[in-house]
Amino acid sequence: MTFKEILEIGIDVGGTFTDAAVRHNGRIIAAKVPTNPSDQSVGFVDALTAVLASIGAEPSRVARLAHGTTVGTNALLEGTTASCAFITTGGFGDMLELRRQNRADMYRLEVHHSPAFVGRDHVIEVAERCDPDGVVIPLTASECQRIVDAIGVLDVEAVAVCLLFSFRYPDHERMIGDALSAAYPKLSISISSDVLSEFREYERAATTVVDAALGPVVSAYLGRLAMRADMLGAPRPLIMQSNGGLLEIDDAATHAVKTVLSGPAAGVQGACAWARAEGTAHMLTFDMGGTSCDVGIIVDGAPLFRSDTVIGGHSIRMPMLDIATVSAGGGSIAWVDSGGALRVGPHSAGARPGPAAYGNKGQHPTVTDAHVVLGHFVEIGTQDHLVRLDRDAACAVVGALGVELGMTPEACAQGILRLVDVEMARALRVMSTERGIHPGDATLCAYGGAGPLHACSVADAVGITRVLVPACAGALAAIGAVMADVRRDWVRTILCPLTDEITLTQVLAEMTAVARDQDAQAAVYVTLDCRFRGQTHTRAIAWPSGAVAGDIDPLFRAEHGMRLGVEDASTPIEVVSVRITAVRENATAIAPPQPYGVISSGDVSVMLDGATMWVPAGWCFQQRDDGSYYVWRDLAAQ
Amino acid sequence: MIDLITLHVIGHQLRGIAEEMEAILVRGAYSPNITERRDCSTAICDATGRMIAQSASIPVHLGAMPAALEAVIACEPEPGDVWVLNDPYQGGSHLPDLTMVSPLDIDGVRLGYAISRAHHADVGGSAAGSMPAGSRELVQEGLILPPVRLIAAGEHRSDIEAIIVRNSRTPHERVGDLRAQLASHIVAAREYERVCGRWGAPVLQKACNELLAYASRRMRAAISAIPDGIYQAIDYLEGDGISDDLIPIQVTVVVAGDHVCVDFSGTAPAVAGNLNCPLSVTKAAVYFVFRCLTDPDIPSSSGAFDVIEVVAQDGAVVNAQFPSAVAAGNVETSSRIVDVLFSALGQAIAVPAHGQGTMNNVTIGSEAFTYYETIGGGQGASAHGPGPSGVHVAMSNTLNTPVEVLEITYPLRVEHYRCRPGTGGRGMHVGGDGVSRSFRMRAPAYVSVISERRALAPHGSAGGENGHVGRNTLNGDLLPAKWQGHVEPGDILAIDTPGGGGWGPPPPDIRSE
């Protein structure tokens, strides 16, 4: 290495492996170590050490560390969050339990929603009330003291406060927050008007509770991480948020809910780096692992966002990268249903026993076994640690299923793969067409352990003709983390006509001042969530720099007409929320990859570092100088 | 013969079109009924009118689309048409549900139809919201649309749209909802052409037949698992809003091998009030029960539903004829049909106890606004565990209107919105609790409440106790289950919804309390 090279390292902790990636002499070097499920910071340090060792560098040479984590997601899915109390307006203490009143499953009547994060005995109702026009019942000092005393009795680690109309009148929430932090300095307190200053009380409350309950867990983990980084002499890592931007570790520790999609978001950011390098406008991202598959979308070089999601049964309303998860992966089990049809998933063979081909006495035919039967690959692992697969075992379980269906093992294996492809193709189609993008106009970026195996066939199923398999496809999330921008976001619901320039100007000035106060050097962007008056759903319209409120009107009408095929020229437009984003951009970019190897034709599998790529007949592929592969449909062959 | 895999690929693609239609409709619409509460559904049918795939957010639309299609096919639709109807006696359900149908033609060949149904918040009639509690004939409930063309051979007919809009108390909202619904049909035509281009018309037509046969096989397999026998039950509606006389709903279910017949003989004739159902709504309730009690994974298509025979005499409350009023049949009678079927089939297989058995319909409006809400309650307990609390239990699954949205949009204040602890029936597993939602009026308004289970409690099952009944009050004074009247600023309307039935005998220590 050259003496002056600045080392920027990304680290992504997955369920099975922890990946680290560093750009070194124009190439990306990756290292893979086992994840330590009880403390992800152990794997973090191991991966960092391993990747530094592979290029012979010291931790002190690292200029920037960036990290995608699943600590928050796992705590939500496994229910290992902190004990939490919930404080809300009198008369609405059941807000968390009542949700939006729809049942958990339309036809399985006995199914319950996941239990509310906070049981009724940990909910405190406050004598206070605001309505759209202001304070109706003032919050008194003695009532505030009563809350403080009640929290003392409950003895919890965290408190969430969500009062009606606090998105417009936050004073009551702040009074309670201040009183609590004065009385209990160690208590983790989340205030809804800070976490999410938007209307719709259930979604705001649920998000605030997630933030509160994750707070102690995420901040403890990030504390250990900071300590380990300090001990190594490495910089403290920046943390990937669900929106694809990095946050200082201290901020991430106090805004835990922002990290729930940290890991998958890092992957999409990695794909985005390639989309920019290639000059690809639209890209669908396809991250397939052992039990699930994450699908995302990049439009005009930038990832798309969504405003809410549900993780582990908990609603979270927060702008995050638009990522859909399908419960289908290499370990998904194939079976025959009562109508005699072949089905795949949602059950998975997991890591143990795993697919039959792993030789751990797996009894169920899986997607991986189907690949092995068809000879798509014969071994798995990284270059240092290859495991030969047991084809006989795979043939036995797939063959048995074939007998039930009256099919040969090969036909059965092909059927399994086609069905899995259909599931994922459906997710990709929804991800593209519902967002106004024709899949045929997009490149598919395939990564994760099983992504490159299915990329071409899934592409065929949705009419995609170009596939990109980035260098170190198994560690793309680590690469994405290190290449991301640092960003902070603010939102405020205002609900005013677009023509009310006085309100708009005043709100923009206030919010921009707050953003500048935090980071004077960051670039500040404004987005308005708009709708026609009377509509419920909004569309985000970016405020072009130098624009005035009047410029937004034609932008919104054009956007609406384009998405829905219906024009509307006369209806007044309403601004629901104002969003401010402060971004400190990461100038590093990967160089456009240049063709390197020869052009080859398909019906062949290619061993990558940490993954296998399957290129079926009718497809061509070529390696490039950065180690990535470009794969395309051979239209002449059709 | 198309291989099973290709068949499922095509099945997913057609369902994908229906799902995309619904997404377009929900995102583009104006009424909170469609956008917040998702009271809408979409479907793709084949050229003979059989439903291949459906995207249904609420069960009351299940399998009810072919009746609408039949009515339009009788009018011989041309390529490029989009038809609209709401006449309950020509393919509709109740008047606020506007159903659109458009033929799908490729190269001059009719291959199928796209259908959408959405509950529009007001289509005129004697009361805001078009759900008057005391209506006695259909014309009082709103504008009646027999099948008419909104788009004729690609030409937008603004005259029809103008009639619909002019007859609504919230005309601006109607325009937005109609346009969003039309947009879903534009998308359906585009996507169907793409799918057809991929497979070719012959394969697509064959696939439709085989998809129907597949769903039929699955449903027959599920029915075979129910022990053969004759199962009978009776339950009652608590009055039609005009008289308090009980209205019996009786059902006889005959299961023989893979065949089932659901016969409503013994059920009351159509009532003077508005609890009447057109047959398509009755069928939707029957299909819902079978979907719950069999594998809900069976495709929602004519193939599955046609296996189930439904018999109801012409002129019965469950097979009403013109000019019977129907506004509440869709929401309340359909709920009771579900209960009575659960009671009958409970003699053969394990079923949950009754849920709240009502949708607690509340309409508050004036010439300036229309607010419509249905309120969740207790679900019945089952062998698997307690019943969920505060949810929609059967033919609805709409979301609530958030308090903050409600207070910003309408001159109302919500005093409280909370569970009613202990209202679920006791049992080894307790029923889910009802809820209480209370509104303070801030402007003069007209109120219509249509509710049930205010006198006869939801039944427990397998020895479990009944859930508690609900109650409606105005300023603390008890209101009847079905009520309409004027309210003044400061008045407080409180709706307490029923609890679900318990399952299994309660433990002795609880019972002796």
Interface residues (C-beta under 8 A of the other chain):
Chain A: G90 G91 F92 G93 D94 M95 E97 L98 R100 Q101 N102 R103 A104 D105 M106 Y107 R108 L109 E110 V111 H112 H113 D131 P132 V136 L164 F165 F167 F199 R200 E201 Y202 E203 D337 S338 G339 G340 A341 L342 L405 Q414 G415 R418 L419 V422 R426 R429 V430 T433 E434 A461 L495 F532 G534 Q535 T536 H537 L564 G565 V566 D568 T571
Chain B: L4 I5 H8 V9 H12 G16 E19 E20 A23 I24 V26 R27 G28 A29 Y30 P32 T35 E36 P59 H172 E173 G176 R179 A180 L182 A183 I186 V187 E191 Y214 A215 R217 R218 A221 A222 F288 R291 C292 D295 P296 D297 I298 P352 G355 I375 G376 Q379 G380 S382 H384 G385 G387 P388 S389 G390 V391 H392 V393 N397 T398 L399 N400 P402 V403 E404 V405 E407 I408 R413 V414 E415 H416 Y417 R418 C419 V435
